[in-house]
């Protein structure tokens, strides 16, 4: 929009988002730490060495799903 970024407002909105995410995680019986660990494991499986477009386009969805369904 050609406007200066309102950093204070953006931080407020991010805080709101974190509050909603924490409420959802409480309801689902999980934590930020558990979900961060899960997504890191998924991304390591997807990109074993580093990001490549090849790996991004040709994912092993079965392996990723196994990781996502693991309890921890």
PDB file as gemmi writes it, atoms N, CA and C in Angstrom:
CRYST1    1.000    1.000    1.000  90.00  90.00  90.00 P 1                      
ATOM      1  N   UNK A   1       0.809  -1.193   0.000  1.00  0.00           N  
ATOM      2  CA  UNK A   1       0.000   0.000   0.000  1.00  0.00           C  
ATOM      3  C   UNK A   1       0.857   1.263   0.000  1.00  0.00           C  
ATOM      4  N   UNK A   2       2.148   1.117   0.077  1.00  0.00           N  
ATOM      5  CA  UNK A   2       3.030   2.271   0.093  1.00  0.00           C  
ATOM      6  C   UNK A   2       3.053   2.987   1.430  1.00  0.00           C  
ATOM      7  N   UNK A   3       2.512   2.350   2.470  1.00  0.00           N  
ATOM      8  CA  UNK A   3       2.497   2.958   3.797  1.00  0.00           C  
ATOM      9  C   UNK A   3       3.625   2.378   4.640  1.00  0.00           C  
ATOM     10  N   UNK A   4       4.033   3.139   5.647  1.00  0.00           N  
ATOM     11  CA  UNK A   4       5.041   2.668   6.577  1.00  0.00           C  
ATOM     12  C   UNK A   4       4.456   1.544   7.430  1.00  0.00           C  
ATOM     13  N   UNK A   5       5.247   0.522   7.671  1.00  0.00           N  
ATOM     14  CA  UNK A   5       4.800  -0.595   8.486  1.00  0.00           C  
ATOM     15  C   UNK A   5       4.558  -0.130   9.919  1.00  0.00           C  
ATOM     16  N   UNK A   6       3.384  -0.416  10.440  1.00  0.00           N  
ATOM     17  CA  UNK A   6       3.036  -0.077  11.825  1.00  0.00           C  
ATOM     18  C   UNK A   6       3.483  -1.243  12.704  1.00  0.00           C  
ATOM     19  N   UNK A   7       4.711  -1.167  13.182  1.00  0.00           N  
ATOM     20  CA  UNK A   7       5.317  -2.256  13.939  1.00  0.00           C  
ATOM     21  C   UNK A   7       4.547  -2.531  15.220  1.00  0.00           C  
ATOM     22  N   UNK A   8       4.099  -1.503  15.904  1.00  0.00           N  
ATOM     23  CA  UNK A   8       3.363  -1.691  17.156  1.00  0.00           C  
ATOM     24  C   UNK A   8       2.089  -2.480  16.897  1.00  0.00           C  
ATOM     25  N   UNK A   9       1.358  -2.107  15.855  1.00  0.00           N  
ATOM     26  CA  UNK A   9       0.121  -2.827  15.530  1.00  0.00           C  
ATOM     27  C   UNK A   9       0.406  -4.253  15.089  1.00  0.00           C  
ATOM     28  N   UNK A  10       1.467  -4.437  14.322  1.00  0.00           N  
ATOM     29  CA  UNK A  10       1.810  -5.789  13.878  1.00  0.00           C  
ATOM     30  C   UNK A  10       2.130  -6.678  15.077  1.00  0.00           C  
ATOM     31  N   UNK A  11       2.869  -6.156  16.054  1.00  0.00           N  
ATOM     32  CA  UNK A  11       3.168  -6.925  17.261  1.00  0.00           C  
ATOM     33  C   UNK A  11       1.893  -7.254  18.025  1.00  0.00           C  
ATOM     34  N   UNK A  12       0.966  -6.307  18.085  1.00  0.00           N  
ATOM     35  CA  UNK A  12      -0.315  -6.564  18.754  1.00  0.00           C  
ATOM     36  C   UNK A  12      -1.064  -7.696  18.058  1.00  0.00           C  
ATOM     37  N   UNK A  13      -1.107  -7.660  16.741  1.00  0.00           N  
ATOM     38  CA  UNK A  13      -1.807  -8.696  15.984  1.00  0.00           C  
ATOM     39  C   UNK A  13      -1.137 -10.054  16.165  1.00  0.00           C  
ATOM     40  N   UNK A  14       0.191 -10.079  16.184  1.00  0.00           N  
ATOM     41  CA  UNK A  14       0.899 -11.338  16.426  1.00  0.00           C  
ATOM     42  C   UNK A  14       0.601 -11.871  17.822  1.00  0.00           C  
ATOM     43  N   UNK A  15       0.515 -10.975  18.799  1.00  0.00           N  
ATOM     44  CA  UNK A  15       0.150 -11.385  20.154  1.00  0.00           C  
ATOM     45  C   UNK A  15      -1.234 -11.999  20.182  1.00  0.00           C  
ATOM     46  N   UNK A  16      -2.178 -11.385  19.475  1.00  0.00           N  
ATOM     47  CA  UNK A  16      -3.530 -11.954  19.386  1.00  0.00           C  
ATOM     48  C   UNK A  16      -3.490 -13.341  18.767  1.00  0.00           C  
ATOM     49  N   UNK A  17      -2.734 -13.479  17.691  1.00  0.00           N  
ATOM     50  CA  UNK A  17      -2.614 -14.767  17.021  1.00  0.00           C  
ATOM     51  C   UNK A  17      -2.043 -15.818  17.962  1.00  0.00           C  
ATOM     52  N   UNK A  18      -1.000 -15.468  18.713  1.00  0.00           N  
ATOM     53  CA  UNK A  18      -0.410 -16.412  19.656  1.00  0.00           C  
ATOM     54  C   UNK A  18      -1.404 -16.824  20.731  1.00  0.00           C  
ATOM     55  N   UNK A  19      -2.246 -15.889  21.163  1.00  0.00           N  
ATOM     56  CA  UNK A  19      -3.245 -16.217  22.173  1.00  0.00           C  
ATOM     57  C   UNK A  19      -4.217 -17.260  21.626  1.00  0.00           C  
ATOM     58  N   UNK A  20      -4.701 -17.044  20.403  1.00  0.00           N  
ATOM     59  CA  UNK A  20      -5.624 -18.012  19.800  1.00  0.00           C  
ATOM     60  C   UNK A  20      -4.958 -19.361  19.586  1.00  0.00           C  
ATOM     61  N   UNK A  21      -3.710 -19.355  19.142  1.00  0.00           N  
ATOM     62  CA  UNK A  21      -2.985 -20.608  18.939  1.00  0.00           C  
ATOM     63  C   UNK A  21      -2.818 -21.331  20.268  1.00  0.00           C  
ATOM     64  N   UNK A  22      -2.475 -20.599  21.330  1.00  0.00           N  
ATOM     65  CA  UNK A  22      -2.293 -21.261  22.631  1.00  0.00           C  
ATOM     66  C   UNK A  22      -3.605 -21.851  23.135  1.00  0.00           C  
ATOM     67  N   UNK A  23      -4.718 -21.184  22.882  1.00  0.00           N  
ATOM     68  CA  UNK A  23      -6.020 -21.718  23.277  1.00  0.00           C  
ATOM     69  C   UNK A  23      -6.334 -22.999  22.508  1.00  0.00           C  
ATOM     70  N   UNK A  24      -6.043 -23.000  21.222  1.00  0.00           N  
ATOM     71  CA  UNK A  24      -6.278 -24.192  20.403  1.00  0.00           C  
ATOM     72  C   UNK A  24      -5.388 -25.343  20.866  1.00  0.00           C  
ATOM     73  N   UNK A  25      -4.143 -25.041  21.170  1.00  0.00           N  
ATOM     74  CA  UNK A  25      -3.234 -26.083  21.636  1.00  0.00           C  
ATOM     75  C   UNK A  25      -3.690 -26.654  22.969  1.00  0.00           C  
ATOM     76  N   UNK A  26      -4.161 -25.815  23.855  1.00  0.00           N  
ATOM     77  CA  UNK A  26      -4.701 -26.307  25.123  1.00  0.00           C  
ATOM     78  C   UNK A  26      -5.845 -27.281  24.873  1.00  0.00           C  
ATOM     79  N   UNK A  27      -6.748 -26.917  23.990  1.00  0.00           N  
ATOM     80  CA  UNK A  27      -7.894 -27.782  23.679  1.00  0.00           C  
ATOM     81  C   UNK A  27      -7.458 -29.103  23.064  1.00  0.00           C  
ATOM     82  N   UNK A  28      -6.368 -29.076  22.296  1.00  0.00           N  
ATOM     83  CA  UNK A  28      -5.877 -30.280  21.628  1.00  0.00           C  
ATOM     84  C   UNK A  28      -4.892 -31.064  22.488  1.00  0.00           C  
ATOM     85  N   UNK A  29      -4.576 -30.531  23.663  1.00  0.00           N  
ATOM     86  CA  UNK A  29      -3.673 -31.224  24.571  1.00  0.00           C  
ATOM     87  C   UNK A  29      -2.233 -31.265  24.096  1.00  0.00           C  
ATOM     88  N   UNK A  30      -1.786 -30.186  23.474  1.00  0.00           N  
ATOM     89  CA  UNK A  30      -0.416 -30.131  22.971  1.00  0.00           C  
ATOM     90  C   UNK A  30       0.225 -28.824  23.394  1.00  0.00           C  
ATOM     91  N   UNK A  31       1.490 -28.648  23.046  1.00  0.00           N  
ATOM     92  CA  UNK A  31       2.222 -27.437  23.417  1.00  0.00           C  
ATOM     93  C   UNK A  31       2.991 -26.912  22.214  1.00  0.00           C  
ATOM     94  N   UNK A  32       3.459 -25.668  22.342  1.00  0.00           N  
ATOM     95  CA  UNK A  32       4.305 -25.104  21.294  1.00  0.00           C  
ATOM     96  C   UNK A  32       5.532 -25.993  21.080  1.00  0.00           C  
ATOM     97  N   UNK A  33       6.147 -26.428  22.175  1.00  0.00           N  
ATOM     98  CA  UNK A  33       7.373 -27.210  22.084  1.00  0.00           C  
ATOM     99  C   UNK A  33       7.155 -28.513  21.324  1.00  0.00           C  
ATOM    100  N   UNK A  34       6.068 -29.199  21.631  1.00  0.00           N  
ATOM    101  CA  UNK A  34       5.763 -30.456  20.938  1.00  0.00           C  
ATOM    102  C   UNK A  34       5.548 -30.201  19.454  1.00  0.00           C  
ATOM    103  N   UNK A  35       4.773 -29.188  19.119  1.00  0.00           N  
ATOM    104  CA  UNK A  35       4.462 -28.931  17.708  1.00  0.00           C  
ATOM    105  C   UNK A  35       5.662 -28.380  16.952  1.00  0.00           C  
ATOM    106  N   UNK A  36       6.497 -27.584  17.602  1.00  0.00           N  
ATOM    107  CA  UNK A  36       7.720 -27.106  16.938  1.00  0.00           C  
ATOM    108  C   UNK A  36       8.634 -28.282  16.641  1.00  0.00           C  
ATOM    109  N   UNK A  37       8.773 -29.190  17.592  1.00  0.00           N  
ATOM    110  CA  UNK A  37       9.601 -30.377  17.390  1.00  0.00           C  
ATOM    111  C   UNK A  37       9.060 -31.221  16.238  1.00  0.00           C  
ATOM    112  N   UNK A  38       7.741 -31.372  16.203  1.00  0.00           N  
ATOM    113  CA  UNK A  38       7.099 -32.174  15.150  1.00  0.00           C  
ATOM    114  C   UNK A  38       7.368 -31.569  13.765  1.00  0.00           C  
ATOM    115  N   UNK A  39       7.206 -30.274  13.629  1.00  0.00           N  
ATOM    116  CA  UNK A  39       7.395 -29.653  12.311  1.00  0.00           C  
ATOM    117  C   UNK A  39       8.862 -29.660  11.911  1.00  0.00           C  
ATOM    118  N   UNK A  40       9.769 -29.554  12.869  1.00  0.00           N  
ATOM    119  CA  UNK A  40      11.200 -29.639  12.553  1.00  0.00           C  
ATOM    120  C   UNK A  40      11.538 -31.033  12.041  1.00  0.00           C  
ATOM    121  N   UNK A  41      11.005 -32.075  12.693  1.00  0.00           N  
ATOM    122  CA  UNK A  41      11.237 -33.446  12.217  1.00  0.00           C  
ATOM    123  C   UNK A  41      10.678 -33.634  10.805  1.00  0.00           C  
ATOM    124  N   UNK A  42       9.496 -33.070  10.550  1.00  0.00           N  
ATOM    125  CA  UNK A  42       8.884 -33.177   9.218  1.00  0.00           C  
ATOM    126  C   UNK A  42       9.762 -32.493   8.176  1.00  0.00           C  
ATOM    127  N   UNK A  43      10.237 -31.305   8.489  1.00  0.00           N  
ATOM    128  CA  UNK A  43      11.056 -30.566   7.529  1.00  0.00           C  
ATOM    129  C   UNK A  43      12.421 -31.221   7.310  1.00  0.00           C  
ATOM    130  N   UNK A  44      12.968 -31.844   8.360  1.00  0.00           N  
ATOM    131  CA  UNK A  44      14.227 -32.565   8.190  1.00  0.00           C  
ATOM    132  C   UNK A  44      14.033 -33.773   7.278  1.00  0.00           C  
ATOM    133  N   UNK A  45      12.886 -34.419   7.370  1.00  0.00           N  
ATOM    134  CA  UNK A  45      12.596 -35.539   6.473  1.00  0.00           C  
ATOM    135  C   UNK A  45      12.424 -35.041   5.039  1.00  0.00           C  
ATOM    136  N   UNK A  46      11.799 -33.895   4.896  1.00  0.00           N  
ATOM    137  CA  UNK A  46      11.548 -33.347   3.557  1.00  0.00           C  
ATOM    138  C   UNK A  46      12.825 -32.815   2.922  1.00  0.00           C  
ATOM    139  N   UNK A  47      13.636 -32.153   3.721  1.00  0.00           N  
ATOM    140  CA  UNK A  47      14.882 -31.531   3.237  1.00  0.00           C  
ATOM    141  C   UNK A  47      16.052 -32.054   4.059  1.00  0.00           C  
ATOM    142  N   UNK A  48      16.529 -33.263   3.785  1.00  0.00           N  
ATOM    143  CA  UNK A  48      17.553 -33.873   4.626  1.00  0.00           C  
ATOM    144  C   UNK A  48      18.852 -33.063   4.699  1.00  0.00           C  
ATOM    145  N   UNK A  49      19.189 -32.354   3.654  1.00  0.00           N  
ATOM    146  CA  UNK A  49      20.423 -31.580   3.676  1.00  0.00           C  
ATOM    147  C   UNK A  49      20.162 -30.087   3.624  1.00  0.00           C  
ATOM    148  N   UNK A  50      19.314 -29.668   2.726  1.00  0.00           N  
ATOM    149  CA  UNK A  50      18.931 -28.260   2.601  1.00  0.00           C  
ATOM    150  C   UNK A  50      17.721 -28.165   1.677  1.00  0.00           C  
ATOM    151  N   UNK A  51      17.099 -26.995   1.636  1.00  0.00           N  
ATOM    152  CA  UNK A  51      15.944 -26.795   0.770  1.00  0.00           C  
ATOM    153  C   UNK A  51      16.351 -26.955  -0.685  1.00  0.00           C  
ATOM    154  N   UNK A  52      15.535 -27.710  -1.399  1.00  0.00           N  
ATOM    155  CA  UNK A  52      15.648 -27.763  -2.861  1.00  0.00           C  
ATOM    156  C   UNK A  52      14.240 -27.754  -3.425  1.00  0.00           C  
ATOM    157  N   UNK A  53      14.099 -27.176  -4.587  1.00  0.00           N  
ATOM    158  CA  UNK A  53      12.785 -27.183  -5.233  1.00  0.00           C  
ATOM    159  C   UNK A  53      12.356 -28.609  -5.556  1.00  0.00           C  
ATOM    160  N   UNK A  54      13.311 -29.432  -5.908  1.00  0.00           N  
ATOM    161  CA  UNK A  54      13.016 -30.843  -6.204  1.00  0.00           C  
ATOM    162  C   UNK A  54      12.352 -31.508  -4.999  1.00  0.00           C  
ATOM    163  N   UNK A  55      12.945 -31.350  -3.810  1.00  0.00           N  
ATOM    164  CA  UNK A  55      12.368 -31.944  -2.601  1.00  0.00           C  
ATOM    165  C   UNK A  55      11.035 -31.298  -2.234  1.00  0.00           C  
ATOM    166  N   UNK A  56      10.891 -30.032  -2.509  1.00  0.00           N  
ATOM    167  CA  UNK A  56       9.632 -29.347  -2.202  1.00  0.00           C  
ATOM    168  C   UNK A  56       8.498 -29.872  -3.073  1.00  0.00           C  
ATOM    169  N   UNK A  57       8.803 -30.192  -4.311  1.00  0.00           N  
ATOM    170  CA  UNK A  57       7.776 -30.644  -5.240  1.00  0.00           C  
ATOM    171  C   UNK A  57       7.527 -32.152  -5.173  1.00  0.00           C  
ATOM    172  N   UNK A  58       8.510 -32.912  -4.737  1.00  0.00           N  
ATOM    173  CA  UNK A  58       8.406 -34.379  -4.711  1.00  0.00           C  
ATOM    174  C   UNK A  58       8.560 -34.881  -3.287  1.00  0.00           C  
ATOM    175  N   UNK A  59       7.564 -34.599  -2.495  1.00  0.00           N  
ATOM    176  CA  UNK A  59       7.602 -34.946  -1.080  1.00  0.00           C  
ATOM    177  C   UNK A  59       7.148 -36.376  -0.852  1.00  0.00           C  
ATOM    178  N   UNK A  60       7.696 -36.975   0.203  1.00  0.00           N  
ATOM    179  CA  UNK A  60       7.254 -38.299   0.627  1.00  0.00           C  
ATOM    180  C   UNK A  60       6.131 -38.069   1.648  1.00  0.00           C  
ATOM    181  N   UNK A  61       4.914 -37.944   1.146  1.00  0.00           N  
ATOM    182  CA  UNK A  61       3.777 -37.606   1.999  1.00  0.00           C  
ATOM    183  C   UNK A  61       3.481 -38.686   3.027  1.00  0.00           C  
ATOM    184  N   UNK A  62       3.773 -39.932   2.693  1.00  0.00           N  
ATOM    185  CA  UNK A  62       3.558 -41.019   3.653  1.00  0.00           C  
ATOM    186  C   UNK A  62       4.483 -40.847   4.853  1.00  0.00           C  
ATOM    187  N   UNK A  63       5.753 -40.589   4.596  1.00  0.00           N  
ATOM    188  CA  UNK A  63       6.728 -40.383   5.673  1.00  0.00           C  
ATOM    189  C   UNK A  63       6.357 -39.153   6.494  1.00  0.00           C  
ATOM    190  N   UNK A  64       5.989 -38.060   5.829  1.00  0.00           N  
ATOM    191  CA  UNK A  64       5.610 -36.843   6.551  1.00  0.00           C  
ATOM    192  C   UNK A  64       4.389 -37.089   7.430  1.00  0.00           C  
ATOM    193  N   UNK A  65       3.432 -37.833   6.936  1.00  0.00           N  
ATOM    194  CA  UNK A  65       2.226 -38.125   7.715  1.00  0.00           C  
ATOM    195  C   UNK A  65       2.571 -38.969   8.942  1.00  0.00           C  
ATOM    196  N   UNK A  66       3.467 -39.933   8.779  1.00  0.00           N  
ATOM    197  CA  UNK A  66       3.909 -40.745   9.919  1.00  0.00           C  
ATOM    198  C   UNK A  66       4.512 -39.859  11.009  1.00  0.00           C  
ATOM    199  N   UNK A  67       5.316 -38.913  10.602  1.00  0.00           N  
ATOM    200  CA  UNK A  67       5.932 -37.991  11.562  1.00  0.00           C  
ATOM    201  C   UNK A  67       4.859 -37.148  12.247  1.00  0.00           C  
ATOM    202  N   UNK A  68       3.927 -36.618  11.471  1.00  0.00           N  
ATOM    203  CA  UNK A  68       2.885 -35.754  12.014  1.00  0.00           C  
ATOM    204  C   UNK A  68       1.947 -36.513  12.952  1.00  0.00           C  
ATOM    205  N   UNK A  69       1.754 -37.816  12.701  1.00  0.00           N  
ATOM    206  CA  UNK A  69       0.856 -38.606  13.534  1.00  0.00           C  
ATOM    207  C   UNK A  69       1.539 -39.171  14.774  1.00  0.00           C  
ATOM    208  N   UNK A  70       2.872 -39.084  14.837  1.00  0.00           N  
ATOM    209  CA  UNK A  70       3.595 -39.587  16.009  1.00  0.00           C  
ATOM    210  C   UNK A  70       3.162 -38.788  17.246  1.00  0.00           C  
ATOM    211  N   UNK A  71       3.108 -39.462  18.365  1.00  0.00           N  
ATOM    212  CA  UNK A  71       2.615 -38.795  19.573  1.00  0.00           C  
ATOM    213  C   UNK A  71       3.551 -37.709  20.076  1.00  0.00           C  
ATOM    214  N   UNK A  72       4.826 -37.837  19.831  1.00  0.00           N  
ATOM    215  CA  UNK A  72       5.786 -36.774  20.215  1.00  0.00           C  
ATOM    216  C   UNK A  72       6.916 -36.699  19.256  1.00  0.00           C  
TER     217      UNK A  72                                                      
END                                                                             
